[in-house]
Amino acid sequence: MVDDKLLKVQQWFKRANNDLKDIENNLKDTDPPTDVICFHAQQAIEKYIKGVLIHFEQHITKTHDLIFLLNSISNYVPELLKFKSELKEISRCAVEVRYPDIMFEPTLEEAKKAE
């Protein structure tokens, strides 16, 4: 059981690390896709939090809401609560940057901040 849990945590963290690699690669571009960078930043955070939830044997809810996820792990990692406002801001990147009709286009500064 422990090995299975550890494997699942590692799988979530591996996917999150891949999101970070994507961010790093995109930031090297002369005209980086800020929407993609912010999306992958949100995704990386979401996956890390879900990995932590698995570590503490908690249920993973199908959500992109980082505040909801933060509240889910706050009893286990309370020091993350200080990032609540930043997570609220980047939660927008889960959905809003993916659809052109919403028209949320992060600036390069916002994308670098999300990194």
Secondary structure, 3 states (H helix, E strand, C coil): CHHHHHHHHHHHHHHHHHHHHHHHHHHCCCCCCHHHHHHHHHHHHHHHHHHHHHHCCCCCCCCCCHHHHHHHHCCCCHHHHHHHHHHHHHHHHHCHHHCCCCCCCCCHHHHHHHC
